[in-house]
Amino acid sequence: MSEHLHKRPHRLPPRYPVTIRRLQWLTPRVANLVLHGPELSGFEPADPGSHIKLILPPPGVTDTPQPLRHEGRRPVFAEGVTPPFLRTYTPLRYNAETLELEVEMLLHGDSPASNWLRSARPGHNIIAAGPRGGWVPPQDGDWYVVLADDTGIPAAVQVLQALPDRPVTALFEVVDERERRPLPAVPDDLPCWLYREPQGLTAGVPLEQAVRESQLPAGRGYVWMALEAGAMRRIRRHLIEDRGLLPECMVTRGYWKLGTSDHPDGDYGTE
């Protein structure tokens, strides 16, 4: 993967104590959280598709516990305090005037983050860290393809908003029609919504089938995708081996992996 497609800073990102100001369920599985805090005055928006860490409280605790100190990168907590856990999300929108940061969270099985989201309420306090990463879309493409499953849609929306005025194909895979929703600053007819139900398809299968059945335009194109890690690798391999797309013209992200909890960041499928 070429250096200009991915940024990999190694310094510890800044952390911002924030309070949930508003929480709205957009679909049965997706909630929009508006986070607020005076320290967000130092938040610096990153490139499209960047990510932040949300540091969330352990089960049974309302607010994220603060460490007593840090020993290098490791936080040290008071005796008897259960440490928080971290999960990765897209900073969807940042308002410097109101010091608000919007994040979309997904109910994703019986996971710690999903269980926290079910009980989250306005007034609860957590910590946001970042942002990092992201992608500045090259402006020399003749066409662009954006692929995302449930977990990658917020980042995909940012990528779509940053593309030049060229032909764009956007395929978004979700569980069923109830998860389809209006997307900010994206034309209603742009994303093609694909559903796993009622057929009971495995995550990534609808996207993979749609890509294999599609016709790519002529000329120089770029593909950005964020989805289940196994499906991402199969689509990436297909585009390289069967379609002749150059690896440097793709940004591929495995946001999660079937059968795995807390899939690590930085899975680009390039091994």
Phi, psi and omega in degrees: 000128184291153187295331185284350181272331183230139176249134184229069178294148185248351180286154179294126183288155177295152181241142185230112171295129183223159177242140174292113179272318178217150176219121182230131176277119180274326178217177177300340184240351186240128178241142174259122179251129173256114182259141183224145175184141181300331180288349175292354175299338178265003181289133181245110179303141182254192181289162179305138179080015178288176180222155172235165170256132168260124180262109192250150183288155177290167180304138178084001181242136183281314186248148178295124179292143179268140178287154174289323182193176175241136172251094191070238177266356186265121176285143178245125183252163178296154180301134179088355180269124176283124182297153175286177176234159185245143171220158188256135180216166177269129172285093192296311179213145177231130179247107183291336181284318181264356182056049180241139178236124181261136179223137172259131179241147186243134169288114189232075179075197181267067183253161178303318181292321178295318179295322176296316183299323181299331183255359183292143180219154172306139183100341176288148186247131177225189180229136174249142180228136179128202006270172177218163172070204182108175185216128172266109184298129173301143185267003185262011182284145171276337179202163182220145175233130180237123183238136179205146168261191184310319185285335187260359185298316179303317178293321179297323178300316178297319179297315179301320181293339183263357184282150175289173183280078179224168178301132182229135170245128178233123179241121181242124180255129177224178184294307183204183186296337179292342181270356176286136185208158174297144182243136185296129175059027176234126180303142183300331184270002183280302181286136170266119184272130179244144187235140176275334178250151012271007183288344181073034182286148176290148179306131179097338182296312179301319178295315181298317179298318181295320179293317181295331181270354184275161174248121179277139179294166175283162177098187182276124181231162178232142179238129173239133180215145175216115186195194179300138192299318180294316178295321178302316181294320180294318179293317179301314180297319178299315182293325180282309188280324185259334183251348178076019179286137181285139179304325181289354177260015181230142167244116186237126183230127172265101185283334180202171182220132179304132177082004183234137176261137177058058178301136186292153174291167174076024177270099181260357178067024185263000182288000000 
